[in-house]
Amino acid sequence: MDWRLTRTALAGLALTASLITATALTSTTAKATTLNMAWSQDATGLDPHKQTAFSSIRLLELIYEPLVRSDPSLNTIPAIALSWSFSPDAKTLTFKLDPKAKFSDGTAVTPADVKASFERILDEKTAASSRSNFLSIASIDTPDASTVVFNLSQPDVPILSAMTSVNAAIVPAAAIAADTIGTKAIGSGPFELKEWDPNSKEVLVANSGWAGGKTGVDEIDISVLPDETAILASMRAGKTDFALINDPLVAQLFAKEPKLQLNREPGLNYHVLQLNPSRKPMDNLQVRQAISCAVDRQAVLDTSSLSEGKVTGPLTSPAFASDPSTLFCYKQDVAKAKDLMKQAGFPDGFSATVIGATGEPPTAASDAQVLQSQLAAIGIKLNIQMMELNVYVDRWLKGDFDMAVAENGGRADPYTMYVRYWTKTGNLLKVSNYVDDTLDSLMQQGRAETDPAKRKAIFTQFEQHLAEMSPWIWLYAANNYTAQQKNVSGFVPTPAGSIFGLSKVTVTK
């Protein structure tokens, strides 16, 4: 097996009709120097290897580059790497770097930077969010000035998909040595961070050395406006050109504005009620299954997200997702839930606390309230505790909760999506608090299998078993939204919610 892709071969795949249009506009119309942008939730940190909050990912993906990226169709395309290839046994992955790739300080991106970045990710002391995705890396060779070779301990099909994330961004080896990652944002992406006033604004300026070419605007000024209705008002007044929207209620208001354009894209991210199986009584399978049977997922979606999205099982990628109706207790069955509670020894229910973050997602409080009402039918009394995002993330990472409402990131590949939670070596086992031999075995099988049909069958078993064991209660996948003035061109939304497309956006007068 020899999989080989080049920037030239992929040029047609990487460009969509919209991007072609944007390129034409760049050469024939005036370009605004600055794109005025707004969002409601600010980044919580600048270390690309550690950040898990969506707000942080959205900012950092404009500053940092991984070796490869995902395009709007979830294909893997070049970034820092021009090309890559697997060896026939899929145990060696070789990259050829773009000689034009430079960090924003003007220094070239070298194989030494790539090696240092992945060694940092693999170092347990780093607490990198994606560490589990790369545990098959046995060693890294840098045989010349443009080549990086990853020697793998086993065939690892999804590792390439894992490398598309900004959590696998390449950072300068010198910055790692100086321990300045997270205090200074030096990346090789389309923009560099000129100014950051937390919870107020960011100023991004074009990275003149970006290997991807000239950006469509010279600067992006981002305002943090916690009330998304204020973002709408700012766009009505013409003060904001582009906005990231999270609240489906506000998104529907944008849809009624004839002078503005709303971009709506089905997302891979999933809303979920996370149970903590390390705490009683959630350690009892029948209790967890009772909770699953008591939940009306469609009602949660309809109430919290105004039907903007779809009920989903654990897998949200179209290539792997199952019909949710085939999964355990996906149709609400309160009678079965009560019987399971009785069998578990809790006929009168119990009390528990569910935590949520204010603002991410904006439906968190509503999700919790609907679930509180539904679980009351089987005697479970939920105390809802909402908190600021940074406090929530700290609690969440420590697994310090009975239950948590969350919106977690989806991925094109199931292994990349869930290795952190559902394998014995997962670096977020403190979050899932659940070890299952069957899940671990299926994940390892899916990791090594190269036949697409066989991988699909393996992950179908994985999804069915995960839904039946009910350590978490998957609810729905919501839509992603952005809004723009109609003189903004070239942005292509993606299922992953990426705003990397702002690198090629233009504004006409």
N, C-alpha and C positions, 0 to 999 in steps of 0.2 A: 504494500500500500504506500503510495507516494503522493501526498496532497501538496500541491504547489500553486501559490497564487502570487500575482505580481500587480503592481499599481497600474501598469498598462493594460493588463488583461481585465482588470476590474473597473476600469474607467467608466465603461458603459453602465455597469451595475450601480456605481456610486452616485451617478448623476440622475436625478429624476427630472421630469418635465418642468417642475417648478424651479429647480435649481438652474436648468438651462435658461429659462425665462429670466431668472435673476441675473445671470451672467450677461445676457443681452442688455438688460436694463442698465447695468453698471457702465457699459460703454456708451450709452446713448442718452442718459439722463443725468441730471445733477445729483450729487450724493451729499447727504447731510453728514457733517463731521461727527455729530453726537446722536446716539440713540438714547432717548430718555425712557427709562424702564422703571417698573414698580413691581414689588411683590410684598406679601403680607408676613412672611416668616423669614427671619434672617439666618445666616449661617451660624453654627455654634462653634466652629473652629476651622483652622486652615490646614490641618494635617490630612492629606488625601488618603493616607493609609489607615487612619483611625476613624474617620467620620462615617456615621451611619444615617444621620438626619438627612431627609430629602433636600431640605433647604441648603445644607452644606454641599451636597453632591452637585446641585444645580450651579452653584457658584464655582466650585473647584473644577468642574469639567470644562469651563471656559479658560482656565489658567494652566491646567496640567494636561499632558498627553500620556496615554498608555501606549504600549507597542502597537496595538490594533484597536479598532473601534467597531461598533455596530452601526449599520446604516438604518434608515427608516423601515426597511423590510427585514431587519434582524440578521442581515448578512454580515459576515466579518470582513472588514475592509482595512486598508493600510492606515497607519498613523505615523508613529516614529519609525516603524519597520516598513520597508518597501515591499518585502516578500518574506515568505516563510515556507517551511516544508517539514513534514514528518518523515522519519525513517520508515522502511517497510514494516518493522515490528512495532511502530508507534511509540517507541521508548526514547527517541531523540527528536527534539524539536529545534530547528535551526532558523534564526532570523537574520536577515540582511537589513541593516539600518540605513535610513535616508541620510546621506552625507550632508544634506542641507539643514538637518534638524539642529536647532540651537535653543538654549535656555534664554529666558528674558534678560539675563545679565550679559548675553553675547557669547557665552562659552558654548562649544559644540557638545551635543549629546553623544556620549561614547559608550562602547560596550561595558566599560568599567562602571558607568552610571547605572546601566541596566542591572548588572550583577549586584552592585551595592543596594539597589532598590529592592530587589527580590530577597536578598539576604536580610535586609531590614524587615521586610514583611514576614519572613519565616522565623525571625527571632521572637520567641515568646514574650520577651520583655517589652517589645514594641506594642503588643496588644492590638495588632492589625486586624481590622474587621474581616478581611478576606483570607486570612492565613490558611484556613482549612482547605481552600481551593488549590493550594500549591504544595501540599505535603508530599506529593510524588516527586518533587524536584530533589534529586540526589546530589547533584553538583551543577555548576555553571561554568562553561569554558568561554574564553574570549580570545580565539586564535589569531584574530587580526583586527584592524581598526574599524571594521564594519560588520563583524560577525559575532553573534551570541548563540551559544549552543546550550540548551537545557537538556541535561541527561536525567531521565526519569527512571524511577525504581519500578515502574509498571506502565503498561499502556494506559494513557489518560486522555480519552477523547475530549472531554469538556474543558480541559485546561486552556485551550485557545479562546473559548467563549469567556472564561473567567478573566482572561487578560484584557478584555475590552472595557472593563470597569475602571473608573477613575480611582477606585480603591487599589488598583494595580498600577498607578501612575509611576512614571519614571521621574525621579528627583535627582538632583546633583549629588554625586558621591561626596563632594567637598562639604555640602550642607549637612549630610548625614554625619560626617566626621566631626563637624563643628556643633552638632546637636541643635541646629536652628530650624529643622523642619517643624512647621506649625507656628513659628514666630515670624518667619519670612516666607512669602509665597513665590518661589522661583521655579517656574515651570516652563515647558516648551510649547504650550498651547497658543491659541490665537490671540489671547489677551494677557496682560499682566496687571496685577493689582496695584494701583497707584495710591488708593486711599480706602480705608475701612473704618467707619465709625459704627461700631456694633449697635444693631437695632435702630439705625438711623439711615445710613447710606453706604454705598460702595462706588468707587470710581475705577473703571477698567479702561486701560488704554491699549491700543493695538501693539502686539509684539511684532516689531518690524522684522525680526528674524524667523518668524514662524514658517516652517517648511511648507505649510499648506497654501501659501500664497498671501496676497494682500487681502485683508479683511474688508468687508463692505462698508464699515464705519470706522472712524478713528478712535472713537471713545464710546463707552456705555456708562451712563450715569444711572445708578440704581437707587431708588428711594424705597425705604421700608415703611409701608403704610399698613399697620396691623388690621385696620378695618377695610375689607375688600370693597365695600360700598364707596369708600373714599377713593379707591383706585378707579372705580367706574366714574366718579365725579371728575377726577383728574383727567381721564381720557375724554370725557365729554367736553371738557374745557380746552382740550388740545395740548395739555401740559405733559402728558405721558403718551409715548408712541407705542409701547409694547408692555404687556403685563402677563405675569404668571398668575393664574387663577386656580384656587383650590376648592372653593365653596360652590357646590352645584346650584344653590339658590341664587348666588350672584351670577354664575354662568348663565342661568336662564334669563337674568335681567339683561346681560350683555347681548343675548340673542335677539332682544327686542330693539336694539339700537341700530338703526339703518346706516349710520355713519361709521360704525365700528364693525370689525370682523372678529367673530369668535371661532377659534379652531378647537374642534372637539375630536378626540382620538381615544378609542377604547384602550384601556391601560392594562399592563401586566401586574401592577401592584394590587395587593389584596387586603381587604379589611377583614379583621379576624378578632375573635375573642380568645385570647391566650389563657389557658388554664395552667396552673402550676402543680404538676403531678407529684412534686416532692412534698407538698403540704396536704394534710388531711382536710377534708375528705376527698380532695381531687386525686389522691393516690389510688382511689377505688375506681376501677374500670367502669362499673355499672353507674356510678355517679357521673362520670364524664360522659358516658353514652346517654344518660338521662338528660343532661344539659343539651347535648346535640339534638335529641329528639324533641325537646321542648321549644327549640328556637325555630321561628318562622323566618327564614332568611330573606324571602321575598318581601315580607313586611318590613324588615330592617332596611332593606334597600329602598323600598318605596317611601318610607317615612324619613329616613336620615338623608338619603341621597336623591330624593325626588324621582326615583326610578332611573336615575342617570348611571347606568352600568348594567351588570348582570350577575346573577348568583353564580358562584364558582366553587369548585373543589380546590384542593391544594395546588394543582398545576394550572397555570393561567396561560402559558404559551400555547398558541393555536396548534402547534405541531405535536403537543403531548397531552392536552387537556381532554378529560373524559366528559361525557354527558353527566352533569351533577345528579340527575335523577337516578343514576345507577349506583350512587354512593350511599353508604349507610345512613339511614334516617334523615335523608335530605328533604323529605316531606314531613312537616310538623306532625307529631303524634304524641299529644299530651298524655293520653291514656297509657301508652307504652312507657313514657317518661316517668309517670307516677309509679308504675309497676317496678321499673328499674330502681327507683329511689327506695321503694319498700324492700326489694331484695337486698339492697345495699345496706339496709339498716337505718335509713333516714326517711321514714314515712312522713315525718312532719317538717322535713327540710333542714336547713341550717343557714347561718349567716356568713357572709364573706364580703370582702372589699374588692372593688374593681378600680384600677387606676387608669387615667387617661391624660393626654397632653392637650393643653389649650392651644389651638391653632394648627396642630399637625396630627391627624387631619382635622379640618374644621368641623367634620361630622362626628368627632370622637364623643362629645357629650351626648349628642343625639343617639348615636349607636348604643351608648351605655344605658341611656334612659329607656330605649325600646327593649333592650335585653333585660333590664331590671323588671319591667312590666311582664315580659313573657316568662321569666324564670320564677316570678312570684306565683305563677299558676301551679308550680310543683313544690312550693314552700321554701324556695331559696330567696333569702332576703339580701339583696345587694346594696351595699353602701358605696356610693360613687365618690371617688376622690380625684378631682381634677387638679393639675399642677402645671407650672411652667415647663416648657419643652426640655430645657437643660436639666431640670430636676427629675423629670420623667425619664429621660434617657439614662441618667445615672442609676435610678431605681431599676429600670428595665434591664440594663446590662448586668446588674447584680442579681437578677431574678428575685428581687425583693417585692413580691406581690402575690396575692391569692389568684387574682385574674387581672388581665390587662386588655383594654381595647387598643388596637394598633392598626396602622396601615404599613405593611411591610413590602419590601421591594420584590418585584417579579423578575425573572430572567428568561432568556430564550431557552436555556438548557436546564432541566430539572436538577441535575447534580450541582451545577453552579449555584442554583437557587437555594438548595437546602442542605448542602454538605455541612454548613456551619451549625445547623440545629440537630440533624437527625442521624449523625454518625458518631461513633464512640470517640473519635478524635476531633469532633467539631469544636471550634473555638467559642461558640455561643451556646454550649451545653448548659451554662448557668442561666440562660434565658429560657430554653426549652425544658430543662430539668426532666428529661425523659430519655432513657436508653432502651432500645428495642433491637434485639438480635435480627429480627426479620427485616426491619427497615435498614439497618446497617448492611446486611448482606445484599439486599436489592440495590442499594446505592453503589456498593462496590462492583456488582455485576454491571450495572448501567455505566459506570465509569470506564470499564475496560472494553465493553462491547462496541464493535465498530459497525455492525450492520444496523442501519436505521430502523428497520422493521422490528428487529429483536430488541433494540433499545426501547422502542415504543411499548412493546409488550411488557418489558421489565418495569418500566415506570408506571404503566397502568396498574400492575400489581402493587407497586409502591403506594400509589395514590389511594387505592381501595383499602389497603391495610391501614394507612395513616388516618383515613376518615373513620374507619371502624374503631380504632383505638382511641380516637378523640382526645389527644393531648391538647389540641387546639380545636376551636370551632370556626372553620372557614365560613365567611359570610358572603362577600361579593367583591367583584373587581369594578372599581369606579372608572369613570372617564378622566382623561387628562385634558386640561384646558389652558389655552393661551388666548390673549386678545390683542388686537393690534389696530392701529389706524390703517385706513385703506391705502395710504401712500407708502406703507411698509411692504416690501416685497422680498421673496426668497426664503422665508422660513418654512421648514417642513417639519410638522409634528411627528413624534415617534411613539410607539407603544410603551417604551420605557420612560417616557416623560422627559427625555433629554432636551435641553435647549442649546446644545452645541451648534445647531443650525444658525444661531445668531452670528456665527463667524462670517457668514456670507450674506447677511441681510443688508439691504439698501433702503434708503429713504429718499423719495423723490419729492420735489417741491411742487 
